[in-house]
Amino acid sequence: MNVSSHTLNQAEAALLDLDLEALRGLVAEALTMNPELEVFETLVTPALERIGRSWEDGDLALAQVYMASRLVERLVEEHLVGGQLAHRSQPLMAMAVLEDHHILGKRLVLASLRMGGWAVEDWGVASDPTLLAERAHSAGLGFLLISTLMDRSARRVAEVVQTLRALGASTRVVVGGAPFRLNPALCREVGAEATVAEASAVPALLASLVGAP
Amino acid sequence: MITLLKPAERLGAALSHQEGDRVPFFLAVTLHPARALGLSIQDYLSDPEAVVEGQLRLRHSLGHDAVTSFLHASAEVEAFGGETLFRTDGPPNTGAPPLTRASAIERLQVPDPTQVPALARSLTVARGLKARLGDDVPILGGLVGPLSLPVVQLGFERYLDWLMDAPELIRKLWRINEAFCIAWGNAQLAAGVSAVAIAEPLVSPTLLSGELIRKEGLPALRRVREGIQGAVALSSASAPMGSLLPELSELGFVGLAPSCDESLADAKAILQGRVALMGGLNGLAMCHWSPADAEAAVKEALRAAGAGGGFVLAEHHGEIPWCVSEEVLVAVAEAVRRWGAYPLDWIAV
């Protein structure tokens, strides 16, 4: 599906203006000619990615990214079939926040992933890295996504990775949150496989990781 | 002959945009004294006498130009029914948000900070430090700003959800927080602190929109600053102040601490002669520094912002991470003494 830059601009503006009706109209028009997942992947996801990049560049606020994501969540819910958009062929995935009650990252990432047709279980807040790793192993996860806010919590991802290794699990760990954004070396330091700076970039990251085991 | 100033005089010169004997520096060691005293972080922060002793010990070993009576940010959430979760290897964090229903905001009254045990401990620390140090060494108090408190009072998601769906509730909470911040700041001043530092990451246009901050946030911060009857500084706790820095500099704060991602030289140019700039040290990066890295970072900060006064070398976030070694802290202190003596002639070489 080819999306003109004008249409993409309109979708971005609708998201920033929190104009659900305008967004619905753009999606409905695209759906007359294209399948649902493709419309979300080529119209809504890029618009949200632009907003994410603008945040990364310092031109927009996290609150605006969050509110745009919430609008997308509503739109995705209107198109949900069995809990998500059309299924992808993918490994089992789950996402958890480590040790903190006060972050937005998980919701932003889940919204981006669901919009892209990824099925990801929401494991809420995990207070014990070892138990989180054991749960991931028991569940046979292919990917465990961990979000953190505090530097200390980010460093405890190392315990998750070590426990997974000790269990012989093949679960791959992807991390995100302020400590990893402010200190890019931390991702490798804790033994995680990858990180990205903002939520809307996670679907593309997972796509590349799934394609490159 | 070089006359060494007392720390209060050195900081006073910097805040007056004068060059004293050297660039003043302050390392916000809120956790490290526990290690020095052989106590757990929880035992240390729960014992005001230990905190006084710990602050004095670190002041002696580092020779920095202030001490702090600030204990931990989660203490303020306790005033609103929240809890503190202590860790053995990092700062305390807040537990689940205490205000989860609209009705809780509608009924909410401004808490009396002096009646909250965790805050009362901080006041005891301030009185203890004042008794030991008098007026020679400034004591910095601290508080979380009115825009940022809701992150821990409500949880960030609920905060932004209500900002979208029930903005009147958020405005009411901001007003309550303003009154609480003023009361808490004044209680600290009455207990002996020399200045109060407000940690307000939500004043960053990377977190809330610049439009909202200009409309609601800056007036709220001005009211808090005016309500606190003493010197007040503002830190965005690692979040960039960005395009708002010039407007923040008009609110009457004695010092501003932007993010470590922002150019110190640019910030100094904006604040020049009006408001002191605080910062220059990236706390997270410090965890990986060698003593040589510490010296290089100090020199870089001094080169960018040291000349002409108006600069206090400090860690941007407001708390030195637990993972930073004492060796690095000492290296920072030695580098300031070596390279920070005015005039900074070496910069021109």
Chai-1 contact restraints between the chains, C-beta under 6 A:
chainA,res_idxA,chainB,res_idxB,connection_type,confidence,min_distance_angstrom,max_distance_angstrom,comment,restraint_id
A,G58,B,T206,contact,1.0,0.0,6.0,A-B,restraint_1
A,G58,B,G242,contact,1.0,0.0,6.0,A-B,restraint_2
A,A61,B,P205,contact,1.0,0.0,6.0,A-B,restraint_3
A,A61,B,L207,contact,1.0,0.0,6.0,A-B,restraint_4
A,A61,B,L208,contact,1.0,0.0,6.0,A-B,restraint_5
A,A61,B,S209,contact,1.0,0.0,6.0,A-B,restraint_6
A,L62,B,L207,contact,1.0,0.0,6.0,A-B,restraint_7
A,A63,B,L160,contact,1.0,0.0,6.0,A-B,restraint_8
A,A63,B,L208,contact,1.0,0.0,6.0,A-B,restraint_9
A,Q64,B,S209,contact,1.0,0.0,6.0,A-B,restraint_10
A,Y66,B,L160,contact,1.0,0.0,6.0,A-B,restraint_11
A,M67,B,M164,contact,1.0,0.0,6.0,A-B,restraint_12
A,H101,B,A96,contact,1.0,0.0,6.0,A-B,restraint_13
A,H101,B,G155,contact,1.0,0.0,6.0,A-B,restraint_14
A,H102,B,V151,contact,1.0,0.0,6.0,A-B,restraint_15
A,H102,B,V152,contact,1.0,0.0,6.0,A-B,restraint_16
A,H102,B,G155,contact,1.0,0.0,6.0,A-B,restraint_17
A,H102,B,F156,contact,1.0,0.0,6.0,A-B,restraint_18
A,L104,B,F156,contact,1.0,0.0,6.0,A-B,restraint_19
A,L104,B,E157,contact,1.0,0.0,6.0,A-B,restraint_20
A,R107,B,E157,contact,1.0,0.0,6.0,A-B,restraint_21
A,D151,B,P321,contact,1.0,0.0,6.0,A-B,restraint_22
A,R152,B,G90,contact,1.0,0.0,6.0,A-B,restraint_23
A,L182,B,L284,contact,1.0,0.0,6.0,A-B,restraint_24
A,N183,B,L284,contact,1.0,0.0,6.0,A-B,restraint_25
